[in-house]
Amino acid sequence: MKRFDYSFLRDLRVPVSFLSFTNAIYTLREMEDEKKKSYPGIFTALQKLAVVQSVKSSNAIEGIVTTDQRIEEIVRRSSAPMNHNEREIAGYRDALDLIHERYEEMPFREQTVLNLHRILLSRTELPDAGRYKTEDNLIRVTYADGTSGVRWVPVPASETDEAMKQLFLAYTDARDDGGIDQLLLIPCVILDFLCIHPFRDGNGRISRLLSLLLLYRNGFDISRYISFEEQINGMKGSYYEALRRSSEGWHENRNDYIPFIENFLYTLYLCYKELDKRFLTIGITKVAKKERVEKAVLNAFLPISKKELCDLLPDISVTTIEDVLSRMQKRGMITKIGTTRNAKYIKK
């Protein structure tokens, strides 16, 4: 049986990219907290948008779709689901709402996972909602030429209960180990969950809900404002390739977690980058053009280039943007980083 032990994370020799992502994530989290105090209205608007995008994207990854209008109506609870897909979508909404509202009361343990699965499938009338699989399952793949094959053989049904118990115990031990970075631990746990594949249906969606839950419980609430699931959906190819690489040799305890960790960190980093972009464009469209440029630079979490400003504010000429940047530099409001051609600007 697979051995669940995350103590290797204490001495893991990580690539430089890990350090870049983790350092940026921790820094951006602090900046996010500061912005929330000053601009609560903007974050409220972002939160409403993120819920819709999360529900839409996590289901779309599994081929569960409906129109954008119906997604919004279901998320806003202004209309009841009308078919099987919409009932699946409503179930994800319910589970996601529970995490957003009560994550502090939801430790990572069997009761939590089974309850999330029950809520996810509660509207579909499937008999095994909230229960581990009772029959062995296979993960199949369809190739470009139309043929199909087996992509992954999960843990047998007879061993699933014990595997999940060991997963919960291993996570608890690692969570309490001060020498383990939680940002490295979370993707390892999610990978192992996916390799166990404990349910007959809904494993992918539950894995994304658990990602949000564990991030929340470790102080990262970015998914409340930017959809983590949308970022995964936007680069599904990279996500599934990382999952494939990190699951090789899993049953024999010789798999490499690093590809999946790196993909997870990059996805989280993209959420913060997306927050930066959206924060710049919400709530400032009625302000004078020069003031909008100024606000965009001052509100940026990361250094921003002239090209990025042009992309964010397409109705403002490059000349106006250059004039504002020059004036802000002279007044000591911003710092210029890099050469003239590749320069970026950040609040001083």
C-alpha positions in Angstrom: 0.0 0.0 0.0 1.1 3.6 -0.6 2.9 5.1 2.3 1.8 8.6 3.3 4.6 10.6 4.8 5.4 14.2 4.1 8.4 14.6 6.3 10.6 14.7 3.1 9.3 18.3 2.7 11.5 19.4 5.6 14.7 18.8 3.6 13.3 19.1 0.1 15.7 20.7 -2.3 13.4 22.9 -4.3 14.0 24.6 -7.7 14.6 28.3 -7.7 11.2 28.8 -9.3 9.6 27.5 -6.0 11.4 30.2 -4.0 10.3 32.8 -6.5 6.6 31.8 -6.4 6.5 31.3 -2.6 8.2 34.6 -1.8 6.0 36.4 -4.2 2.8 34.8 -2.8 3.7 35.6 0.8 4.5 39.2 -0.2 1.3 39.6 -2.2 -0.8 38.2 0.5 0.4 40.9 2.8 -0.4 43.6 0.2 -3.8 42.0 -0.3 -4.6 42.4 3.4 -3.6 46.0 3.3 -5.8 46.7 0.2 -8.8 45.0 1.8 -8.7 47.5 4.7 -8.6 50.5 2.3 -10.9 49.3 -0.5 -13.6 47.0 1.0 -16.1 47.9 -1.8 -13.8 46.7 -4.5 -13.2 43.4 -2.8 -16.9 42.9 -2.4 -17.3 43.3 -6.1 -14.5 40.9 -6.8 -16.0 38.3 -4.4 -19.3 38.2 -6.3 -17.6 37.7 -9.6 -15.2 35.0 -8.3 -18.0 32.8 -7.0 -19.6 32.7 -10.5 -16.3 32.0 -12.2 -15.4 29.2 -9.7 -18.7 27.4 -10.1 -18.5 27.7 -13.9 -14.8 26.7 -14.3 -14.7 23.8 -11.9 -17.7 22.1 -13.5 -16.5 23.0 -17.0 -13.2 21.1 -16.4 -15.4 18.0 -16.0 -17.6 18.8 -19.0 -20.5 20.0 -16.9 -21.7 23.1 -18.7 -24.7 25.4 -19.2 -25.0 29.0 -20.5 -23.3 31.9 -18.6 -26.7 33.4 -17.9 -27.9 30.1 -16.3 -24.7 29.9 -14.3 -25.3 33.3 -12.8 -28.9 32.7 -12.1 -28.0 29.4 -10.2 -25.2 31.0 -8.3 -27.4 34.0 -7.3 -30.2 31.5 -6.4 -32.7 33.4 -8.6 -33.6 30.3 -10.5 -33.8 26.6 -9.6 -31.7 24.1 -11.6 -33.6 22.7 -14.6 -31.5 19.6 -15.7 -28.8 17.2 -14.5 -25.9 19.5 -15.4 -27.5 22.4 -13.6 -28.1 20.3 -10.5 -24.4 19.3 -10.5 -23.6 23.0 -10.8 -25.9 24.0 -7.9 -24.2 21.3 -5.8 -20.8 22.8 -6.4 -22.2 26.2 -5.5 -23.6 24.9 -2.2 -20.2 23.2 -1.3 -18.3 26.3 -2.3 -20.5 28.6 -0.2 -20.0 26.3 2.8 -16.2 26.6 2.5 -16.3 30.4 2.1 -18.6 30.8 5.1 -17.4 28.2 7.5 -13.9 27.1 6.6 -12.7 27.7 10.2 -15.1 24.9 11.4 -14.0 22.5 8.7 -10.7 20.6 9.6 -9.2 18.3 7.0 -10.7 15.0 8.1 -13.0 12.3 6.9 -16.2 13.9 8.1 -15.4 17.1 6.2 -14.5 15.4 3.0 -17.6 13.1 3.0 -19.9 16.0 3.9 -18.5 18.1 1.0 -19.1 15.1 -1.4 -22.6 14.7 -0.1 -23.4 18.3 -0.7 -21.8 18.3 -4.1 -24.0 15.4 -5.3 -27.0 16.0 -3.1 -29.1 17.4 -5.9 -28.4 14.6 -8.4 -30.1 11.8 -6.4 -27.1 9.6 -6.8 -27.1 6.8 -4.1 -23.4 7.1 -3.2 -23.3 10.8 -2.3 -21.1 11.2 0.8 -19.8 7.6 0.6 -16.5 6.2 -0.7 -16.6 4.0 -3.8 -17.7 0.4 -3.4 -16.3 -0.8 -6.7 -12.9 -0.3 -8.2 -12.6 2.5 -10.7 -10.3 3.4 -13.6 -9.4 6.8 -15.1 -9.6 6.5 -18.8 -8.3 8.8 -21.6 -9.3 9.3 -25.2 -6.5 9.9 -27.6 -6.5 12.1 -30.7 -7.0 9.2 -33.0 -10.2 8.2 -31.2 -8.8 5.2 -29.3 -9.0 5.1 -25.6 -6.8 3.7 -22.8 -6.3 3.7 -19.0 -4.6 6.8 -17.7 -4.6 5.8 -14.0 -5.5 2.9 -11.8 -6.6 4.3 -8.4 -6.5 2.6 -5.0 -8.9 -0.4 -5.0 -12.3 0.1 -3.3 -11.3 -2.4 -0.6 -8.3 -0.3 0.4 -9.8 3.2 0.0 -11.1 3.7 3.6 -7.7 2.8 5.1 -5.8 5.0 2.5 -7.9 8.0 3.3 -7.4 7.5 7.1 -3.6 7.4 6.5 -3.8 10.5 4.3 -5.6 12.5 7.1 -3.1 11.3 9.7 -0.1 12.2 7.5 -1.5 15.6 6.8 -2.1 16.3 10.5 1.5 15.3 11.4 2.9 17.5 8.7 0.6 20.4 9.5 2.0 20.4 13.0 5.6 20.3 11.9 7.0 23.8 12.0 9.7 22.8 9.5 7.3 22.2 6.7 6.0 25.0 4.5 2.3 24.6 4.2 2.4 25.9 0.6 4.4 22.8 -0.3 2.3 20.5 1.8 -1.1 21.3 0.4 -0.4 20.2 -3.2 1.1 17.0 -2.0 -2.1 16.2 -0.1 -4.2 17.1 -3.1 -2.1 14.9 -5.4 -2.5 11.9 -3.1 -6.2 12.5 -2.8 -6.5 12.4 -6.6 -4.4 9.3 -6.8 -6.6 7.5 -4.3 -9.7 8.7 -6.2 -11.9 7.7 -3.3 -15.3 8.4 -4.9 -17.1 6.9 -7.9 -17.9 10.5 -9.1 -16.8 14.0 -8.2 -13.2 13.5 -7.3 -11.8 16.3 -9.5 -14.3 18.8 -8.1 -13.8 17.7 -4.5 -10.0 18.1 -5.0 -10.5 21.7 -6.0 -12.8 22.4 -3.1 -10.2 20.8 -0.7 -7.5 23.0 -2.3 -9.5 26.1 -1.4 -10.3 24.8 2.1 -6.7 24.0 2.9 -5.5 27.4 1.5 -8.2 29.2 3.6 -7.2 27.3 6.7 -3.6 28.3 6.2 -4.3 32.0 5.8 -4.6 32.3 2.0 -8.1 33.6 1.1 -7.2 34.7 -2.5 -9.8 32.3 -3.9 -12.5 34.4 -2.3 -11.7 37.2 -4.7 -10.1 35.4 -7.7 -11.2 32.0 -9.0 -8.5 29.4 -8.4 -10.6 27.0 -10.5 -10.7 29.4 -13.4 -6.9 29.5 -13.5 -6.7 25.7 -13.6 -9.3 25.6 -16.4 -7.3 28.2 -18.3 -4.2 25.9 -18.4 -5.7 22.4 -18.2 -3.0 20.9 -20.3 -0.3 22.0 -17.9 -2.3 20.8 -14.9 -3.0 17.3 -16.3 0.6 17.0 -17.4 1.9 17.9 -13.9 -0.6 15.4 -12.4 0.6 12.7 -14.8 4.3 13.3 -14.1 3.8 13.4 -10.3 1.7 10.3 -10.2 4.2 8.1 -12.0 5.4 5.4 -9.5 2.9 6.6 -6.9 1.8 3.1 -5.9 5.4 2.1 -5.4 6.2 5.1 -3.3 8.7 6.5 -5.8 6.7 9.3 -7.4 8.1 12.9 -7.6 5.7 15.5 -6.1 7.7 18.5 -7.6 5.8 18.9 -10.9 2.5 19.1 -9.2 3.7 21.4 -6.4 5.2 23.7 -9.0 1.9 23.8 -11.0 -0.1 24.5 -7.8 2.2 27.3 -6.8 2.1 28.9 -10.2 -1.7 28.7 -10.3 -1.8 30.4 -6.9 0.6 33.0 -8.1 -1.5 33.7 -11.2 -4.5 34.3 -8.8 -2.6 37.1 -7.1 -1.5 38.5 -10.5 -5.1 38.4 -11.7 -6.2 40.2 -8.5 -3.7 42.9 -9.3 -5.1 43.4 -12.8 -8.7 43.4 -11.7 -8.1 45.7 -8.8 -6.8 48.3 -11.2 -9.9 48.3 -13.4 -12.8 48.1 -10.9 -14.4 51.3 -9.6 -12.1 53.8 -11.3 -13.6 54.1 -14.8 -15.4 57.4 -14.1 -12.3 59.2 -12.9 -10.3 61.6 -15.1 -7.8 59.8 -17.4 -4.7 61.1 -15.7 -6.0 60.2 -12.3 -6.9 56.7 -13.5 -3.3 56.2 -14.7 -2.0 57.4 -11.3 -4.4 55.2 -9.4 -3.4 52.2 -11.5 0.2 52.6 -10.7 -0.3 53.3 -7.0 -2.7 50.4 -6.6 -0.5 47.9 -8.3 0.8 45.0 -6.1 3.6 44.4 -8.5 5.8 46.7 -10.7 3.8 47.6 -13.8 5.1 48.5 -17.3 3.9 51.1 -19.7 2.6 48.4 -22.0 0.6 46.8 -19.1 -0.9 50.2 -18.4 -1.9 50.6 -22.0 -3.6 47.2 -21.9 -5.4 48.0 -18.7 -6.5 51.4 -19.9 -7.1 51.1 -23.6 -9.0 54.3 -24.0 -6.0 56.4 -22.7 -3.3 57.3 -25.1 0.3 56.2 -24.6 1.3 59.9 -24.6 -1.0 60.6 -21.6 0.4 57.6 -19.8 4.0 58.7 -20.4 3.2 62.2 -19.1 1.6 60.9 -15.9 4.5 58.5 -15.3 7.1 61.3 -15.8 5.2 63.6 -13.4 4.8 60.9 -10.8 8.6 60.2 -10.9 9.4 63.9 -10.5 7.1 64.1 -7.5 8.8 61.1 -5.9 5.6 59.1 -6.0 7.0 56.1 -7.9 10.2 54.3 -8.5 11.4 53.3 -12.0 12.8 49.8 -12.3 14.8 48.6 -15.3 15.9 50.2 -18.6 13.9 52.7 -20.6 12.6 50.0 -23.0 11.7 47.4 -20.3 11.0 49.8 -17.5 8.4 49.1 -14.8 7.0 51.3 -12.1 6.0 50.8 -8.5 4.8 53.0 -5.7 7.7 54.3 -3.7 
